């Protein structure tokens, strides 16, 4: 998965949110699960 600056991702386990500050490749992981891209 490639991330873009400004995207927000949420952990489906604990609810932690992160905002991408620098674009890159790879998966964002929290609580041993891939994070989900937040809608709008």
mmCIF entry with sequence, helices, sheets and N, C-alpha, C, O atoms, coordinates in Angstrom:
data_MODEL
# 
_entry.id   MODEL 
# 
_entity.id                         1 
_entity.type                       polymer 
_entity.pdbx_number_of_molecules   1 
# 
_entity_poly.entity_id                      1 
_entity_poly.type                           'polypeptide(L)' 
_entity_poly.nstd_linkage                   no 
_entity_poly.nstd_monomer                   no 
_entity_poly.pdbx_seq_one_letter_code       
;(UNK)(UNK)(UNK)(UNK)(UNK)(UNK)(UNK)(UNK)(UNK)(UNK)(UNK)(UNK)(UNK)(UNK)(UNK)(UNK)
(UNK)(UNK)(UNK)(UNK)(UNK)(UNK)(UNK)(UNK)(UNK)(UNK)(UNK)(UNK)(UNK)(UNK)(UNK)(UNK)
(UNK)(UNK)(UNK)(UNK)(UNK)(UNK)(UNK)(UNK)
;
_entity_poly.pdbx_seq_one_letter_code_can   XXXXXXXXXXXXXXXXXXXXXXXXXXXXXXXXXXXXXXXX 
_entity_poly.pdbx_strand_id                 A 
# 
loop_
_entity_poly_seq.entity_id 
_entity_poly_seq.num 
_entity_poly_seq.mon_id 
_entity_poly_seq.hetero 
1 1  UNK n 
1 2  UNK n 
1 3  UNK n 
1 4  UNK n 
1 5  UNK n 
1 6  UNK n 
1 7  UNK n 
1 8  UNK n 
1 9  UNK n 
1 10 UNK n 
1 11 UNK n 
1 12 UNK n 
1 13 UNK n 
1 14 UNK n 
1 15 UNK n 
1 16 UNK n 
1 17 UNK n 
1 18 UNK n 
1 19 UNK n 
1 20 UNK n 
1 21 UNK n 
1 22 UNK n 
1 23 UNK n 
1 24 UNK n 
1 25 UNK n 
1 26 UNK n 
1 27 UNK n 
1 28 UNK n 
1 29 UNK n 
1 30 UNK n 
1 31 UNK n 
1 32 UNK n 
1 33 UNK n 
1 34 UNK n 
1 35 UNK n 
1 36 UNK n 
1 37 UNK n 
1 38 UNK n 
1 39 UNK n 
1 40 UNK n 
# 
_struct_asym.id          A 
_struct_asym.entity_id   1 
# 
loop_
_struct_sheet.id 
_struct_sheet.type 
_struct_sheet.number_strands 
_struct_sheet.details 
AA1 ? 2 ? 
AA2 ? 3 ? 
AA3 ? 2 ? 
# 
loop_
_struct_sheet_order.sheet_id 
_struct_sheet_order.range_id_1 
_struct_sheet_order.range_id_2 
_struct_sheet_order.offset 
_struct_sheet_order.sense 
AA1 1 2 ? anti-parallel 
AA2 1 2 ? anti-parallel 
AA2 2 3 ? anti-parallel 
AA3 1 2 ? anti-parallel 
# 
loop_
_struct_sheet_range.sheet_id 
_struct_sheet_range.id 
_struct_sheet_range.beg_label_comp_id 
_struct_sheet_range.beg_label_asym_id 
_struct_sheet_range.beg_label_seq_id 
_struct_sheet_range.pdbx_beg_PDB_ins_code 
_struct_sheet_range.end_label_comp_id 
_struct_sheet_range.end_label_asym_id 
_struct_sheet_range.end_label_seq_id 
_struct_sheet_range.pdbx_end_PDB_ins_code 
_struct_sheet_range.beg_auth_comp_id 
_struct_sheet_range.beg_auth_asym_id 
_struct_sheet_range.beg_auth_seq_id 
_struct_sheet_range.end_auth_comp_id 
_struct_sheet_range.end_auth_asym_id 
_struct_sheet_range.end_auth_seq_id 
AA1 1 UNK A 2  ? UNK A 3  ? UNK A 2  UNK A 3  
AA1 2 UNK A 24 ? UNK A 25 ? UNK A 24 UNK A 25 
AA2 1 UNK A 17 ? UNK A 19 ? UNK A 17 UNK A 19 
AA2 2 UNK A 8  ? UNK A 10 ? UNK A 8  UNK A 10 
AA2 3 UNK A 36 ? UNK A 37 ? UNK A 36 UNK A 37 
AA3 1 UNK A 29 ? UNK A 30 ? UNK A 29 UNK A 30 
AA3 2 UNK A 33 ? UNK A 34 ? UNK A 33 UNK A 34 
# 
loop_
_atom_site.group_PDB 
_atom_site.id 
_atom_site.type_symbol 
_atom_site.label_atom_id 
_atom_site.label_alt_id 
_atom_site.label_comp_id 
_atom_site.label_asym_id 
_atom_site.label_entity_id 
_atom_site.label_seq_id 
_atom_site.pdbx_PDB_ins_code 
_atom_site.Cartn_x 
_atom_site.Cartn_y 
_atom_site.Cartn_z 
_atom_site.occupancy 
_atom_site.B_iso_or_equiv 
_atom_site.pdbx_formal_charge 
_atom_site.auth_seq_id 
_atom_site.auth_comp_id 
_atom_site.auth_asym_id 
_atom_site.auth_atom_id 
_atom_site.pdbx_PDB_model_num 
ATOM 1   N N  . UNK A 1 1  ? 0.857   -1.171 0.000  1.00 0.00 ? 1  UNK A N  1 
ATOM 2   C CA . UNK A 1 1  ? 0.000   0.000  0.000  1.00 0.00 ? 1  UNK A CA 1 
ATOM 3   C C  . UNK A 1 1  ? 0.903   1.234  0.000  1.00 0.00 ? 1  UNK A C  1 
ATOM 4   O O  . UNK A 1 1  ? 1.866   1.293  0.764  1.00 0.00 ? 1  UNK A O  1 
ATOM 5   N N  . UNK A 1 2  ? 0.610   2.186  -0.823 1.00 0.00 ? 2  UNK A N  1 
ATOM 6   C CA . UNK A 1 2  ? 1.335   3.456  -0.829 1.00 0.00 ? 2  UNK A CA 1 
ATOM 7   C C  . UNK A 1 2  ? 0.486   4.492  -0.099 1.00 0.00 ? 2  UNK A C  1 
ATOM 8   O O  . UNK A 1 2  ? -0.723  4.583  -0.316 1.00 0.00 ? 2  UNK A O  1 
ATOM 9   N N  . UNK A 1 3  ? 1.116   5.251  0.747  1.00 0.00 ? 3  UNK A N  1 
ATOM 10  C CA . UNK A 1 3  ? 0.408   6.291  1.489  1.00 0.00 ? 3  UNK A CA 1 
ATOM 11  C C  . UNK A 1 3  ? 0.685   7.651  0.873  1.00 0.00 ? 3  UNK A C  1 
ATOM 12  O O  . UNK A 1 3  ? 1.722   7.866  0.246  1.00 0.00 ? 3  UNK A O  1 
ATOM 13  N N  . UNK A 1 4  ? -0.258  8.567  1.062  1.00 0.00 ? 4  UNK A N  1 
ATOM 14  C CA . UNK A 1 4  ? -0.127  9.931  0.562  1.00 0.00 ? 4  UNK A CA 1 
ATOM 15  C C  . UNK A 1 4  ? -0.227  10.905 1.731  1.00 0.00 ? 4  UNK A C  1 
ATOM 16  O O  . UNK A 1 4  ? -0.931  10.650 2.709  1.00 0.00 ? 4  UNK A O  1 
ATOM 17  N N  . UNK A 1 5  ? 0.480   12.012 1.618  1.00 0.00 ? 5  UNK A N  1 
ATOM 18  C CA . UNK A 1 5  ? 0.474   13.038 2.666  1.00 0.00 ? 5  UNK A CA 1 
ATOM 19  C C  . UNK A 1 5  ? -0.970  13.482 2.931  1.00 0.00 ? 5  UNK A C  1 
ATOM 20  O O  . UNK A 1 5  ? -1.733  13.739 2.000  1.00 0.00 ? 5  UNK A O  1 
ATOM 21  N N  . UNK A 1 6  ? -1.329  13.566 4.209  1.00 0.00 ? 6  UNK A N  1 
ATOM 22  C CA . UNK A 1 6  ? -2.651  14.035 4.627  1.00 0.00 ? 6  UNK A CA 1 
ATOM 23  C C  . UNK A 1 6  ? -3.664  12.929 4.866  1.00 0.00 ? 6  UNK A C  1 
ATOM 24  O O  . UNK A 1 6  ? -4.708  13.179 5.468  1.00 0.00 ? 6  UNK A O  1 
ATOM 25  N N  . UNK A 1 7  ? -3.386  11.715 4.412  1.00 0.00 ? 7  UNK A N  1 
ATOM 26  C CA . UNK A 1 7  ? -4.323  10.612 4.651  1.00 0.00 ? 7  UNK A CA 1 
ATOM 27  C C  . UNK A 1 7  ? -4.339  10.268 6.138  1.00 0.00 ? 7  UNK A C  1 
ATOM 28  O O  . UNK A 1 7  ? -3.338  10.421 6.838  1.00 0.00 ? 7  UNK A O  1 
ATOM 29  N N  . UNK A 1 8  ? -5.494  9.802  6.606  1.00 0.00 ? 8  UNK A N  1 
ATOM 30  C CA . UNK A 1 8  ? -5.653  9.399  8.006  1.00 0.00 ? 8  UNK A CA 1 
ATOM 31  C C  . UNK A 1 8  ? -5.996  7.922  8.031  1.00 0.00 ? 8  UNK A C  1 
ATOM 32  O O  . UNK A 1 8  ? -6.843  7.455  7.269  1.00 0.00 ? 8  UNK A O  1 
ATOM 33  N N  . UNK A 1 9  ? -5.328  7.190  8.917  1.00 0.00 ? 9  UNK A N  1 
ATOM 34  C CA . UNK A 1 9  ? -5.557  5.755  9.078  1.00 0.00 ? 9  UNK A CA 1 
ATOM 35  C C  . UNK A 1 9  ? -5.974  5.480  10.511 1.00 0.00 ? 9  UNK A C  1 
ATOM 36  O O  . UNK A 1 9  ? -5.516  6.148  11.438 1.00 0.00 ? 9  UNK A O  1 
ATOM 37  N N  . UNK A 1 10 ? -6.855  4.482  10.692 1.00 0.00 ? 10 UNK A N  1 
ATOM 38  C CA . UNK A 1 10 ? -7.400  4.140  12.003 1.00 0.00 ? 10 UNK A CA 1 
ATOM 39  C C  . UNK A 1 10 ? -7.156  2.665  12.290 1.00 0.00 ? 10 UNK A C  1 
ATOM 40  O O  . UNK A 1 10 ? -7.290  1.820  11.405 1.00 0.00 ? 10 UNK A O  1 
ATOM 41  N N  . UNK A 1 11 ? -6.797  2.362  13.538 1.00 0.00 ? 11 UNK A N  1 
ATOM 42  C CA . UNK A 1 11 ? -6.653  0.979  13.981 1.00 0.00 ? 11 UNK A CA 1 
ATOM 43  C C  . UNK A 1 11 ? -8.037  0.451  14.347 1.00 0.00 ? 11 UNK A C  1 
ATOM 44  O O  . UNK A 1 11 ? -8.747  1.052  15.154 1.00 0.00 ? 11 UNK A O  1 
ATOM 45  N N  . UNK A 1 12 ? -8.411  -0.677 13.747 1.00 0.00 ? 12 UNK A N  1 
ATOM 46  C CA . UNK A 1 12 ? -9.730  -1.257 14.018 1.00 0.00 ? 12 UNK A CA 1 
ATOM 47  C C  . UNK A 1 12 ? -9.792  -1.940 15.378 1.00 0.00 ? 12 UNK A C  1 
ATOM 48  O O  . UNK A 1 12 ? -10.878 -2.302 15.832 1.00 0.00 ? 12 UNK A O  1 
ATOM 49  N N  . UNK A 1 13 ? -8.643  -2.124 16.042 1.00 0.00 ? 13 UNK A N  1 
ATOM 50  C CA . UNK A 1 13 ? -8.616  -2.779 17.349 1.00 0.00 ? 13 UNK A CA 1 
ATOM 51  C C  . UNK A 1 13 ? -8.721  -1.751 18.483 1.00 0.00 ? 13 UNK A C  1 
ATOM 52  O O  . UNK A 1 13 ? -9.609  -1.844 19.330 1.00 0.00 ? 13 UNK A O  1 
ATOM 53  N N  . UNK A 1 14 ? -7.804  -0.765 18.491 1.00 0.00 ? 14 UNK A N  1 
ATOM 54  C CA . UNK A 1 14 ? -7.763  0.186  19.609 1.00 0.00 ? 14 UNK A CA 1 
ATOM 55  C C  . UNK A 1 14 ? -8.278  1.580  19.267 1.00 0.00 ? 14 UNK A C  1 
ATOM 56  O O  . UNK A 1 14 ? -8.486  2.397  20.164 1.00 0.00 ? 14 UNK A O  1 
ATOM 57  N N  . UNK A 1 15 ? -8.489  1.865  17.968 1.00 0.00 ? 15 UNK A N  1 
ATOM 58  C CA . UNK A 1 15 ? -9.009  3.166  17.566 1.00 0.00 ? 15 UNK A CA 1 
ATOM 59  C C  . UNK A 1 15 ? -7.955  4.244  17.382 1.00 0.00 ? 15 UNK A C  1 
ATOM 60  O O  . UNK A 1 15 ? -8.297  5.396  17.115 1.00 0.00 ? 15 UNK A O  1 
ATOM 61  N N  . UNK A 1 16 ? -6.687  3.897  17.519 1.00 0.00 ? 16 UNK A N  1 
ATOM 62  C CA . UNK A 1 16 ? -5.591  4.855  17.339 1.00 0.00 ? 16 UNK A CA 1 
ATOM 63  C C  . UNK A 1 16 ? -5.645  5.418  15.930 1.00 0.00 ? 16 UNK A C  1 
ATOM 64  O O  . UNK A 1 16 ? -5.882  4.676  14.976 1.00 0.00 ? 16 UNK A O  1 
ATOM 65  N N  . UNK A 1 17 ? -5.426  6.740  15.782 1.00 0.00 ? 17 UNK A N  1 
ATOM 66  C CA . UNK A 1 17 ? -5.443  7.390  14.481 1.00 0.00 ? 17 UNK A CA 1 
ATOM 67  C C  . UNK A 1 17 ? -4.069  7.953  14.177 1.00 0.00 ? 17 UNK A C  1 
ATOM 68  O O  . UNK A 1 17 ? -3.383  8.451  15.070 1.00 0.00 ? 17 UNK A O  1 
ATOM 69  N N  . UNK A 1 18 ? -3.663  7.873  12.902 1.00 0.00 ? 18 UNK A N  1 
ATOM 70  C CA . UNK A 1 18 ? -2.406  8.490  12.463 1.00 0.00 ? 18 UNK A CA 1 
ATOM 71  C C  . UNK A 1 18 ? -2.662  9.257  11.171 1.00 0.00 ? 18 UNK A C  1 
ATOM 72  O O  . UNK A 1 18 ? -3.476  8.850  10.342 1.00 0.00 ? 18 UNK A O  1 
ATOM 73  N N  . UNK A 1 19 ? -1.954  10.376 11.013 1.00 0.00 ? 19 UNK A N  1 
ATOM 74  C CA . UNK A 1 19 ? -2.000  11.149 9.775  1.00 0.00 ? 19 UNK A CA 1 
ATOM 75  C C  . UNK A 1 19 ? -0.645  11.041 9.103  1.00 0.00 ? 19 UNK A C  1 
ATOM 76  O O  . UNK A 1 19 ? 0.390   11.187 9.754  1.00 0.00 ? 19 UNK A O  1 
ATOM 77  N N  . UNK A 1 20 ? -0.647  10.786 7.800  1.00 0.00 ? 20 UNK A N  1 
ATOM 78  C CA . UNK A 1 20 ? 0.591   10.621 7.045  1.00 0.00 ? 20 UNK A CA 1 
ATOM 79  C C  . UNK A 1 20 ? 1.234   11.994 6.832  1.00 0.00 ? 20 UNK A C  1 
ATOM 80  O O  . UNK A 1 20 ? 0.607   12.906 6.293  1.00 0.00 ? 20 UNK A O  1 
ATOM 81  N N  . UNK A 1 21 ? 2.494   12.127 7.264  1.00 0.00 ? 21 UNK A N  1 
ATOM 82  C CA . UNK A 1 21 ? 3.246   13.363 7.088  1.00 0.00 ? 21 UNK A CA 1 
ATOM 83  C C  . UNK A 1 21 ? 4.240   13.269 5.944  1.00 0.00 ? 21 UNK A C  1 
ATOM 84  O O  . UNK A 1 21 ? 4.654   14.285 5.385  1.00 0.00 ? 21 UNK A O  1 
ATOM 85  N N  . UNK A 1 22 ? 4.624   12.034 5.594  1.00 0.00 ? 22 UNK A N  1 
ATOM 86  C CA . UNK A 1 22 ? 5.566   11.802 4.501  1.00 0.00 ? 22 UNK A CA 1 
ATOM 87  C C  . UNK A 1 22 ? 5.111   10.564 3.734  1.00 0.00 ? 22 UNK A C  1 
ATOM 88  O O  . UNK A 1 22 ? 4.991   9.481  4.307  1.00 0.00 ? 22 UNK A O  1 
ATOM 89  N N  . UNK A 1 23 ? 4.858   10.731 2.430  1.00 0.00 ? 23 UNK A N  1 
ATOM 90  C CA . UNK A 1 23 ? 4.368   9.629  1.598  1.00 0.00 ? 23 UNK A CA 1 
ATOM 91  C C  . UNK A 1 23 ? 5.400   8.514  1.514  1.00 0.00 ? 23 UNK A C  1 
ATOM 92  O O  . UNK A 1 23 ? 6.604   8.756  1.595  1.00 0.00 ? 23 UNK A O  1 
ATOM 93  N N  . UNK A 1 24 ? 4.911   7.291  1.349  1.00 0.00 ? 24 UNK A N  1 
ATOM 94  C CA . UNK A 1 24 ? 5.829   6.166  1.234  1.00 0.00 ? 24 UNK A CA 1 
ATOM 95  C C  . UNK A 1 24 ? 5.092   4.881  0.913  1.00 0.00 ? 24 UNK A C  1 
ATOM 96  O O  . UNK A 1 24 ? 3.867   4.857  0.799  1.00 0.00 ? 24 UNK A O  1 
ATOM 97  N N  . UNK A 1 25 ? 5.860   3.819  0.772  1.00 0.00 ? 25 UNK A N  1 
ATOM 98  C CA . UNK A 1 25 ? 5.291   2.502  0.487  1.00 0.00 ? 25 UNK A CA 1 
ATOM 99  C C  . UNK A 1 25 ? 5.307   1.668  1.766  1.00 0.00 ? 25 UNK A C  1 
ATOM 100 O O  . UNK A 1 25 ? 6.072   1.949  2.689  1.00 0.00 ? 25 UNK A O  1 
ATOM 101 N N  . UNK A 1 26 ? 4.471   0.656  1.814  1.00 0.00 ? 26 UNK A N  1 
ATOM 102 C CA . UNK A 1 26 ? 4.435   -0.226 2.971  1.00 0.00 ? 26 UNK A CA 1 
ATOM 103 C C  . UNK A 1 26 ? 3.082   -0.193 3.645  1.00 0.00 ? 26 UNK A C  1 
ATOM 104 O O  . UNK A 1 26 ? 2.190   0.548  3.233  1.00 0.00 ? 26 UNK A O  1 
ATOM 105 N N  . UNK A 1 27 ? 2.932   -0.998 4.684  1.00 0.00 ? 27 UNK A N  1 
ATOM 106 C CA . UNK A 1 27 ? 1.676   -1.096 5.415  1.00 0.00 ? 27 UNK A CA 1 
ATOM 107 C C  . UNK A 1 27 ? 1.811   -0.421 6.770  1.00 0.00 ? 27 UNK A C  1 
ATOM 108 O O  . UNK A 1 27 ? 2.843   -0.531 7.431  1.00 0.00 ? 27 UNK A O  1 
ATOM 109 N N  . UNK A 1 28 ? 0.760   0.278  7.176  1.00 0.00 ? 28 UNK A N  1 
ATOM 110 C CA . UNK A 1 28 ? 0.709   0.843  8.524  1.00 0.00 ? 28 UNK A CA 1 
ATOM 111 C C  . UNK A 1 28 ? 0.060   -0.207 9.409  1.00 0.00 ? 28 UNK A C  1 
ATOM 112 O O  . UNK A 1 28 ? -1.028  -0.697 9.105  1.00 0.00 ? 28 UNK A O  1 
ATOM 113 N N  . UNK A 1 29 ? 0.732   -0.556 10.517 1.00 0.00 ? 29 UNK A N  1 
ATOM 114 C CA . UNK A 1 29 ? 0.272   -1.639 11.386 1.00 0.00 ? 29 UNK A CA 1 
ATOM 115 C C  . UNK A 1 29 ? 0.170   -1.152 12.823 1.00 0.00 ? 29 UNK A C  1 
ATOM 116 O O  . UNK A 1 29 ? 1.042   -0.435 13.314 1.00 0.00 ? 29 UNK A O  1 
ATOM 117 N N  . UNK A 1 30 ? -0.914  -1.553 13.493 1.00 0.00 ? 30 UNK A N  1 
ATOM 118 C CA . UNK A 1 30 ? -1.129  -1.247 14.911 1.00 0.00 ? 30 UNK A CA 1 
ATOM 119 C C  . UNK A 1 30 ? -1.848  -2.455 15.504 1.00 0.00 ? 30 UNK A C  1 
ATOM 120 O O  . UNK A 1 30 ? -2.714  -3.034 14.849 1.00 0.00 ? 30 UNK A O  1 
ATOM 121 N N  . UNK A 1 31 ? -1.508  -2.842 16.715 1.00 0.00 ? 31 UNK A N  1 
ATOM 122 C CA . UNK A 1 31 ? -2.129  -3.997 17.381 1.00 0.00 ? 31 UNK A CA 1 
ATOM 123 C C  . UNK A 1 31 ? -2.052  -5.246 16.503 1.00 0.00 ? 31 UNK A C  1 
ATOM 124 O O  . UNK A 1 31 ? -2.970  -6.066 16.487 1.00 0.00 ? 31 UNK A O  1 
ATOM 125 N N  . UNK A 1 32 ? -0.945  -5.376 15.775 1.00 0.00 ? 32 UNK A N  1 
ATOM 126 C CA . UNK A 1 32 ? -0.684  -6.516 14.902 1.00 0.00 ? 32 UNK A CA 1 
ATOM 127 C C  . UNK A 1 32 ? -1.694  -6.666 13.768 1.00 0.00 ? 32 UNK A C  1 
ATOM 128 O O  . UNK A 1 32 ? -1.827  -7.754 13.207 1.00 0.00 ? 32 UNK A O  1 
ATOM 129 N N  . UNK A 1 33 ? -2.412  -5.589 13.418 1.00 0.00 ? 33 UNK A N  1 
ATOM 130 C CA . UNK A 1 33 ? -3.395  -5.575 12.330 1.00 0.00 ? 33 UNK A CA 1 
ATOM 131 C C  . UNK A 1 33 ? -3.089  -4.403 11.414 1.00 0.00 ? 33 UNK A C  1 
ATOM 132 O O  . UNK A 1 33 ? -2.622  -3.361 11.874 1.00 0.00 ? 33 UNK A O  1 
ATOM 133 N N  . UNK A 1 34 ? -3.351  -4.565 10.109 1.00 0.00 ? 34 UNK A N  1 
ATOM 134 C CA . UNK A 1 34 ? -3.171  -3.476 9.165  1.00 0.00 ? 34 UNK A CA 1 
ATOM 135 C C  . UNK A 1 34 ? -4.197  -2.380 9.454  1.00 0.00 ? 34 UNK A C  1 
ATOM 136 O O  . UNK A 1 34 ? -5.374  -2.669 9.670  1.00 0.00 ? 34 UNK A O  1 
ATOM 137 N N  . UNK A 1 35 ? -3.749  -1.126 9.458  1.00 0.00 ? 35 UNK A N  1 
ATOM 138 C CA . UNK A 1 35 ? -4.648  -0.014 9.729  1.00 0.00 ? 35 UNK A CA 1 
ATOM 139 C C  . UNK A 1 35 ? -5.528  0.255  8.505  1.00 0.00 ? 35 UNK A C  1 
ATOM 140 O O  . UNK A 1 35 ? -5.153  -0.053 7.374  1.00 0.00 ? 35 UNK A O  1 
ATOM 141 N N  . UNK A 1 36 ? -6.702  0.835  8.756  1.00 0.00 ? 36 UNK A N  1 
ATOM 142 C CA . UNK A 1 36 ? -7.708  1.093  7.726  1.00 0.00 ? 36 UNK A CA 1 
ATOM 143 C C  . UNK A 1 36 ? -7.723  2.578  7.409  1.00 0.00 ? 36 UNK A C  1 
ATOM 144 O O  . UNK A 1 36 ? -7.711  3.414  8.313  1.00 0.00 ? 36 UNK A O  1 
ATOM 145 N N  . UNK A 1 37 ? -7.750  2.907  6.104  1.00 0.00 ? 37 UNK A N  1 
ATOM 146 C CA . UNK A 1 37 ? -7.807  4.309  5.684  1.00 0.00 ? 37 UNK A CA 1 
ATOM 147 C C  . UNK A 1 37 ? -9.173  4.892  6.054  1.00 0.00 ? 37 UNK A C  1 
ATOM 148 O O  . UNK A 1 37 ? -10.212 4.314  5.734  1.00 0.00 ? 37 UNK A O  1 
ATOM 149 N N  . UNK A 1 38 ? -9.158  6.048  6.735  1.00 0.00 ? 38 UNK A N  1 
ATOM 150 C CA . UNK A 1 38 ? -10.379 6.707  7.151  1.00 0.00 ? 38 UNK A CA 1 
ATOM 151 C C  . UNK A 1 38 ? -11.048 7.386  5.956  1.00 0.00 ? 38 UNK A C  1 
ATOM 152 O O  . UNK A 1 38 ? -10.364 7.905  5.074  1.00 0.00 ? 38 UNK A O  1 
ATOM 153 N N  . UNK A 1 39 ? -12.352 7.385  5.924  1.00 0.00 ? 39 UNK A N  1 
ATOM 154 C CA . UNK A 1 39 ? -13.095 8.060  4.864  1.00 0.00 ? 39 UNK A CA 1 
ATOM 155 C C  . UNK A 1 39 ? -13.182 9.555  5.174  1.00 0.00 ? 39 UNK A C  1 
ATOM 156 O O  . UNK A 1 39 ? -13.398 9.962  6.315  1.00 0.00 ? 39 UNK A O  1 
ATOM 157 N N  . UNK A 1 40 ? -13.008 10.355 4.128  1.00 0.00 ? 40 UNK A N  1 
ATOM 158 C CA . UNK A 1 40 ? -13.146 11.802 4.111  1.00 0.00 ? 40 UNK A CA 1 
ATOM 159 C C  . UNK A 1 40 ? -12.917 12.478 5.357  1.00 0.00 ? 40 UNK A C  1 
ATOM 160 O O  . UNK A 1 40 ? -13.015 13.704 5.421  1.00 0.00 ? 40 UNK A O  1 
# 
